[in-house]
Amino acid sequence: MIVFAVIIAVLILIMNLSVHVETKIQNKKFSIVIRLGKVRILKAPILKKTKKENKSTAKEKNKNDTVKPDKKLTVDDITFYFSSFRDILKDLQKLMRYSRKKIICNKLLLELTFGKEDAAQVGMMYGFIWAGIGNMLPLLQSMMIIKEHSITVVPLYNQECFSIVYEGNFRMKIHHIVVIGLKAFSYFIKHLKRFSKYNKKQKSNQNNKK
């Protein structure tokens, strides 16, 4: 009963999902905040490591390298991984084809702020950013229904900074969510069985050689 209630709650959450992503780079420091609705699921300021930490991690890596031997990929491994990657891409394409135009974005907001000390570089970046947005927006509109969107690009001069604020409100019918979830789960089980079968085969071959 509890599992059923959790599944229903997750489906209701996915039916009308609000996403907020905020990234910022300033003074060589990077931070990111991700929210789903009103719930903050990630807040990660990433700072540079000190010299002592770098030295200690380098020593640990050297120790690990001396203890653990390197594993070499065989021709069979490369062939298997390549075919598996190709099959995974095919399954992802199937999911994308099914979910096309079934996702409804009620509101899409993108605010991009950047700055450089050189005014000429700011002008070039401003043109490149709008060119990239002009190419990406039709691609998104071919994958989902976007009812309302607002895109703002703010260039700043005489300072080094870069920040992106993204907000989106997505909606999907419950039966589409169930079908996509079942398809994704079946693809995951299929590839998991394939990898486990290959690993067992490789281990048995190594044991036979010994």
MARPADO-979022 format. One line per 2 residues: number of its first residue (from 1); their letters; for each residue x, y, z of C-alpha. Coordinates in Angstrom, 2 decimals, padded with zeros to 5 digits. Example, Ala and Ser with C-alpha at 12.3 -4.5 7.8 and 13.67 -1.06 7.14 Angstrom:
2
1	as	012.30/-004.50/007.80 ~ 013.67/-001.06/007.14
# end
This chain:
210
1	mi	000.00/000.00/000.00 ~ 002.85/002.38/000.87
3	vf	004.68/001.55/-002.37 ~ 001.52/002.25/-004.37
5	av	001.08/005.62/-002.65 ~ 004.72/006.54/-003.39
7	ii	004.26/005.63/-007.07 ~ 001.11/007.78/-007.31
9	av	002.90/010.70/-005.62 ~ 005.83/010.43/-008.05
11	li	003.50/010.32/-011.06 ~ 001.61/013.39/-009.84
13	li	004.92/015.20/-009.36 ~ 006.09/014.32/-012.87
15	mn	002.74/015.36/-014.41 ~ 003.40/018.99/-013.54
17	ls	007.10/019.52/-012.85 ~ 008.89/022.83/-012.32
19	vh	012.66/022.92/-012.79 ~ 015.00/025.71/-011.69
21	ve	018.73/025.61/-012.48 ~ 021.10/028.42/-011.54
23	tk	024.85/028.37/-012.26 ~ 027.42/031.07/-011.61
25	iq	031.13/031.47/-012.33 ~ 032.88/034.44/-010.78
27	nk	036.41/034.98/-009.46 ~ 037.34/031.46/-010.62
29	kf	034.62/029.94/-008.39 ~ 031.76/027.81/-009.66
31	si	028.40/027.25/-007.95 ~ 025.19/025.51/-009.00
33	vi	021.69/025.30/-007.50 ~ 018.99/022.91/-008.79
35	rl	015.40/022.88/-007.59 ~ 012.48/020.63/-008.52
37	gk	009.40/022.63/-007.62 ~ 010.10/024.10/-004.18
39	vr	012.51/021.31/-003.21 ~ 016.23/022.08/-003.53
41	il	017.98/018.89/-004.59 ~ 021.49/020.26/-005.17
43	ka	023.56/023.20/-004.00 ~ 027.24/022.77/-004.75
45	pi	029.86/025.48/-004.54 ~ 033.03/024.02/-006.09
47	lk	036.29/025.62/-005.00 ~ 039.86/025.08/-006.06
49	kt	041.89/022.55/-004.07 ~ 044.92/023.67/-002.11
51	kk	048.45/022.55/-002.91 ~ 048.56/020.23/000.11
53	en	045.37/018.48/-001.00 ~ 046.72/018.13/-004.53
55	ks	049.96/016.60/-003.22 ~ 048.13/014.13/-000.97
57	ta	045.77/013.07/-003.77 ~ 048.75/012.67/-006.12
59	ke	050.51/010.40/-003.58 ~ 047.35/008.32/-003.16
61	kn	047.04/007.97/-006.93 ~ 050.65/006.83/-007.19
63	kn	050.07/004.23/-004.49 ~ 046.96/002.96/-006.20
65	dt	048.76/002.78/-009.52 ~ 051.52/000.63/-008.02
67	vk	049.09/-001.72/-006.27 ~ 046.43/-002.16/-008.98
69	pd	047.51/-003.49/-012.38 ~ 046.17/-001.88/-015.51
71	kk	043.36/-003.71/-017.30 ~ 043.82/-003.97/-021.04
73	lt	040.86/-003.98/-023.40 ~ 040.71/-006.82/-025.87
75	vd	039.25/-006.74/-029.37 ~ 036.18/-008.58/-028.06
77	di	035.70/-005.92/-025.36 ~ 035.90/-003.07/-027.86
79	tf	033.47/-004.80/-030.22 ~ 031.02/-005.54/-027.41
81	yf	031.11/-002.01/-025.97 ~ 030.70/-000.45/-029.40
83	ss	027.70/-002.61/-030.29 ~ 026.17/-001.99/-026.84
85	fr	026.61/001.76/-027.18 ~ 024.98/001.62/-030.63
87	di	022.01/-000.37/-029.29 ~ 021.57/002.01/-026.34
89	lk	021.47/004.96/-028.74 ~ 018.84/003.18/-030.82
91	dl	016.66/002.60/-027.74 ~ 017.05/006.24/-026.70
93	qk	015.97/007.31/-030.18 ~ 012.86/005.14/-029.82
95	lm	012.01/006.85/-026.52 ~ 012.60/010.28/-028.05
97	ry	010.37/009.47/-031.03 ~ 007.58/008.32/-028.70
99	sr	007.84/011.30/-026.32 ~ 008.04/013.87/-029.14
101	kk	005.28/016.50/-028.83 ~ 003.92/014.72/-025.72
103	ii	005.81/017.01/-023.32 ~ 004.14/020.39/-022.80
105	cn	006.27/023.28/-021.53 ~ 003.95/025.95/-020.14
107	kl	006.77/028.41/-019.48 ~ 010.45/028.45/-020.43
109	ll	012.75/031.11/-018.96 ~ 016.45/031.52/-019.74
111	el	018.59/034.36/-018.41 ~ 022.24/034.39/-019.41
113	tf	024.71/036.96/-018.07 ~ 028.37/037.10/-019.09
115	gk	031.20/039.57/-018.93 ~ 034.74/040.04/-020.22
117	ed	037.29/042.77/-019.80 ~ 037.72/043.14/-023.57
119	aa	034.72/044.83/-025.22 ~ 035.48/043.21/-028.60
121	qv	035.31/039.73/-027.04 ~ 032.00/040.61/-025.39
123	gm	030.54/041.59/-028.78 ~ 031.76/038.38/-030.44
125	my	030.43/036.20/-027.61 ~ 027.07/038.01/-027.70
127	gf	026.68/037.14/-031.39 ~ 027.78/033.51/-030.90
129	iw	025.37/033.02/-027.97 ~ 022.37/034.28/-029.91
131	ag	023.39/032.14/-032.89 ~ 023.47/029.08/-030.62
133	ig	020.10/029.95/-029.09 ~ 018.63/030.43/-032.57
135	nm	019.74/026.90/-033.50 ~ 018.68/025.23/-030.25
137	lp	015.19/026.73/-029.88 ~ 013.73/025.15/-033.07
139	ll	015.20/021.81/-031.97 ~ 013.44/022.06/-028.59
141	qs	010.20/023.11/-030.28 ~ 010.38/020.00/-032.48
143	mm	010.70/017.80/-029.36 ~ 008.05/019.44/-027.14
145	ii	005.22/021.98/-027.19 ~ 006.51/025.30/-025.80
147	ke	003.60/027.63/-025.05 ~ 005.59/030.58/-023.67
149	hs	009.30/031.34/-023.62 ~ 011.48/034.26/-022.54
151	it	015.20/034.42/-023.35 ~ 017.45/037.21/-022.11
153	vv	021.17/037.69/-022.76 ~ 022.92/040.41/-020.73
155	pl	026.51/041.39/-021.69 ~ 028.70/043.10/-019.07
157	yn	031.94/044.97/-019.69 ~ 035.16/045.32/-017.68
159	qe	034.46/042.27/-015.50 ~ 034.85/038.48/-015.73
161	cf	031.61/036.66/-014.93 ~ 029.23/034.05/-016.31
163	si	025.84/032.95/-014.96 ~ 022.82/031.05/-016.27
165	vy	019.33/030.97/-014.73 ~ 016.95/028.43/-016.24
167	eg	013.34/027.81/-015.28 ~ 010.84/025.51/-016.93
169	nf	007.37/024.20/-016.13 ~ 006.73/020.85/-017.83
171	rm	003.54/018.81/-018.03 ~ 002.76/015.37/-019.42
173	ki	-000.28/013.12/-019.37 ~ -000.08/010.25/-016.94
175	hh	-000.51/007.44/-019.49 ~ 002.41/008.83/-021.53
177	iv	004.54/008.83/-018.37 ~ 003.62/005.21/-017.62
179	vi	004.42/004.05/-021.16 ~ 007.76/005.90/-021.24
181	gl	008.66/004.53/-017.79 ~ 007.84/000.96/-018.79
183	ka	009.79/001.25/-022.04 ~ 012.82/002.77/-020.28
185	fs	012.72/000.06/-017.59 ~ 012.53/-002.73/-020.18
187	yf	015.48/-001.25/-022.11 ~ 017.48/-000.95/-018.87
189	ik	016.81/-004.60/-017.92 ~ 017.71/-005.75/-021.44
191	hl	021.11/-004.00/-021.44 ~ 021.81/-005.02/-017.83
193	kr	021.27/-008.68/-018.69 ~ 023.48/-008.30/-021.74
195	fs	026.36/-006.81/-019.72 ~ 026.09/-009.41/-016.95
197	ky	026.03/-012.23/-019.50 ~ 029.15/-010.86/-021.19
199	nk	030.99/-010.47/-017.88 ~ 030.18/-014.06/-016.90
201	kq	031.43/-015.26/-020.26 ~ 034.71/-013.35/-019.86
203	ks	035.26/-014.72/-016.35 ~ 034.63/-018.28/-017.50
205	nq	037.11/-017.82/-020.36 ~ 039.75/-016.53/-017.91
207	nn	039.17/-019.51/-015.59 ~ 039.50/-021.95/-018.51
209	kk	042.82/-020.36/-019.51 ~ 044.14/-020.82/-015.94
# end
